[in-house]
Amino acid sequence: MTPQPPPLAPTAPVGLTPANLTVPKEASRFVIVLILSILVWLALAVTMIGLFYAVIFGFFLWLGNGLLTAYLRAEAVRVGPEQLPELDASLRDVCQKLGVRDVPALYVLQSGGLLNAFATRFAGRDFVVVYSDFLEALGPASPEMRFILGHELGHIQSRHILKQIFLAPGLFFPLIGPAYRRAWETSCDRFGAYAAQDVNAAVRAMLVLSGGREHGPQLNAAAFASQHASERGFFVSLHELTSTYPTLSRRVTELMALTDDRAIRSPGRNPFAYFFALFLPGGNVGQGGPLASLLLIVVIIGLLAAMAIPAFEKVRQRSQAIACVNNQRQLAAALDQYQLEEGKGADAWSDVTGAGKFVPAMPVCPAGGTYNATYEDKGARVICTVAGHDPTSVAAARGARSGGK
Ligand SMILES: [Zn+2]
């Protein structure tokens, strides 16, 4: 039914093997995103309120995904041997090529002209969805369709949907989050090209995505790919850095390079774009992604601050209290000494503080209080207007006085 292109066809991706479909940068970026995610998850777990938000967020994610898959199961067309059998055969062919044993559920969804496909997962089941216009544009048994199905199976094989949930905190970080997701797509394009065993068909499928179903297949692939090298500058760089997909012109460039297994030379990016991209967190421009992720970053920073500020404030108050208590002890001792020497209590602080007196200079309360004193039976008692009167300080002061004198 689906004629398999000869394995040594001129357009076969000569360098691709099942072992090298995932690009190395996906693995290296995974490590960074994993570390960032663990740190954020730990911070969320430490602050109970953070965990509370994570649970709420997770609940709505689960609810949304449940409704999406319910919509697919009830409204979209489930592909099988009795329904769109050619497409079903393409899926089985691709699964066999990629070594996928559990064939995912494939659905065709009417999409009002949109050309797209995606993979998702719910309750332990994998779903692949192809939009109806994309199916019409590519055909059910074409190598182009096998490329698209192979790309989506790549997401399933690489467990990208699970990673999207557990690495969500890391994926929201600017620069690294989008860069990691771009690596996903580059890897999955290789899965697709390997599954189709036809680089030209993969390129044609990308050209349909770029130029539409009508003229896409006839577009000049080399001319489109050259836009990746020729259209540079600050805004293209910023678009690339904040996008979760490699640009279509780059994807075509990368796919074309698979025909003779050569590495493409990435054209440089404007360095200022990296700086600006720092303030545009991960997410797709135009899908509300940046705003949602910006909000999440604000929440994360708020939680970290909520953890750090009380701890800092505690240390500050403690050091202030210690300094104030020392002042109180010093003043109380001076008042007692004055009473001992003069036979009467002091009338003002100036009696005991100042050059040549018991305390050379009036101590200043670090919390901004002022000191008042009263004479009691057991001796002078100094009270701070802010910190109040610490009974332990007086006891300690008394101990020091009776021991010292
Ligand atoms: Zn993808």
Residues whose N, C-alpha, C, O or C-beta is under 5 A from the ligand:
A	BS01	ZN	E185 C188
